[in-house]
């Protein structure tokens, strides 16, 4: 259930956060994306009764862990088709 809700939040809420925080993302060279992803995870924590993350620091740590795992899986599976099309050009 948490995965489905996280997918819904990533589809609808995260793009809005990224658009609103675009100037600070540019200023921090994209590092602020970790904070916006942590905010989405904090919203998930608030919505899910069985999920409990203590504090914003642990939310950021969980976001980094999720990002690392996602990167490793994308590398192992073959990644995004858009990036492989760019590499072929």
DOLO-955802 format. One record per residue (C-alpha): x, y, z; residue number from 1; residue in one letter. Coordinates in steps of 0.5 Angstrom, whole numbers. Layout:
+-------+-------+-------+-----+------+
:     X :     Y :     Z : pos : code :
+-------+-------+-------+-----+------+
:     X :     Y :     Z : NUM :    a :
...
+-------+-------+-------+-----+------+
# end
This chain:
+-------+-------+-------+-----+------+
:     X :     Y :     Z : pos : code :
+-------+-------+-------+-----+------+
:     0 :     0 :     0 :   1 :    x :
:     6 :     5 :     2 :   2 :    x :
:     9 :     4 :    -5 :   3 :    x :
:     2 :     5 :    -9 :   4 :    x :
:     1 :    12 :    -5 :   5 :    x :
:     9 :    14 :    -6 :   6 :    x :
:     8 :    13 :   -13 :   7 :    x :
:     2 :    17 :   -13 :   8 :    x :
:     5 :    22 :    -9 :   9 :    x :
:    11 :    22 :   -14 :  10 :    x :
:     7 :    23 :   -20 :  11 :    x :
:     3 :    29 :   -17 :  12 :    x :
:     6 :    32 :   -12 :  13 :    x :
:    13 :    32 :   -13 :  14 :    x :
:    13 :    35 :   -20 :  15 :    x :
:     9 :    41 :   -16 :  16 :    x :
:    15 :    41 :   -11 :  17 :    x :
:    20 :    41 :   -16 :  18 :    x :
:    17 :    47 :   -20 :  19 :    x :
:    16 :    51 :   -14 :  20 :    x :
:    23 :    50 :   -12 :  21 :    x :
:    26 :    51 :   -18 :  22 :    x :
:    30 :    57 :   -17 :  23 :    x :
:    33 :    54 :   -10 :  24 :    x :
:    35 :    48 :   -14 :  25 :    x :
:    39 :    51 :   -19 :  26 :    x :
:    42 :    55 :   -14 :  27 :    x :
:    44 :    49 :   -10 :  28 :    x :
:    46 :    45 :   -17 :  29 :    x :
:    40 :    40 :   -16 :  30 :    x :
:    42 :    38 :    -8 :  31 :    x :
:    35 :    41 :    -6 :  32 :    x :
:    32 :    36 :   -10 :  33 :    x :
:    34 :    31 :    -4 :  34 :    x :
:    30 :    36 :     1 :  35 :    x :
:    24 :    36 :    -4 :  36 :    x :
:    24 :    28 :    -4 :  37 :    x :
:    24 :    28 :     3 :  38 :    x :
:    18 :    32 :     4 :  39 :    x :
:    14 :    27 :    -1 :  40 :    x :
:    17 :    22 :     4 :  41 :    x :
:    14 :    26 :    10 :  42 :    x :
:     8 :    27 :     7 :  43 :    x :
:     7 :    19 :     6 :  44 :    x :
:     9 :    18 :    13 :  45 :    x :
:     4 :    23 :    15 :  46 :    x :
:    -2 :    19 :    11 :  47 :    x :
:     0 :    12 :    13 :  48 :    x :
:    -1 :    10 :    19 :  49 :    x :
:     4 :     4 :    20 :  50 :    x :
:    10 :     8 :    17 :  51 :    x :
:    13 :    12 :    22 :  52 :    x :
:    20 :    16 :    21 :  53 :    x :
:    22 :    20 :    27 :  54 :    x :
:    24 :    27 :    25 :  55 :    x :
:    26 :    30 :    18 :  56 :    x :
:    34 :    28 :    19 :  57 :    x :
:    32 :    21 :    18 :  58 :    x :
:    27 :    23 :    13 :  59 :    x :
:    33 :    25 :     9 :  60 :    x :
:    37 :    19 :    10 :  61 :    x :
:    31 :    15 :     8 :  62 :    x :
:    31 :    19 :     2 :  63 :    x :
:    38 :    18 :     0 :  64 :    x :
:    38 :    11 :     1 :  65 :    x :
:    32 :    10 :    -3 :  66 :    x :
:    36 :    14 :    -9 :  67 :    x :
:    42 :    10 :    -8 :  68 :    x :
:    38 :     3 :    -9 :  69 :    x :
:    34 :     6 :   -15 :  70 :    x :
:    40 :     8 :   -18 :  71 :    x :
:    43 :     1 :   -17 :  72 :    x :
:    37 :    -2 :   -20 :  73 :    x :
:    37 :     2 :   -26 :  74 :    x :
:    44 :     0 :   -27 :  75 :    x :
:    43 :    -7 :   -26 :  76 :    x :
:    36 :    -7 :   -30 :  77 :    x :
:    39 :    -3 :   -36 :  78 :    x :
:    36 :     4 :   -34 :  79 :    x :
:    32 :     9 :   -37 :  80 :    x :
:    30 :     8 :   -44 :  81 :    x :
:    31 :    16 :   -45 :  82 :    x :
:    38 :    16 :   -43 :  83 :    x :
:    40 :    10 :   -47 :  84 :    x :
:    37 :    13 :   -53 :  85 :    x :
:    42 :    19 :   -52 :  86 :    x :
:    48 :    15 :   -51 :  87 :    x :
:    47 :    12 :   -58 :  88 :    x :
:    47 :    19 :   -61 :  89 :    x :
+-------+-------+-------+-----+------+
# end
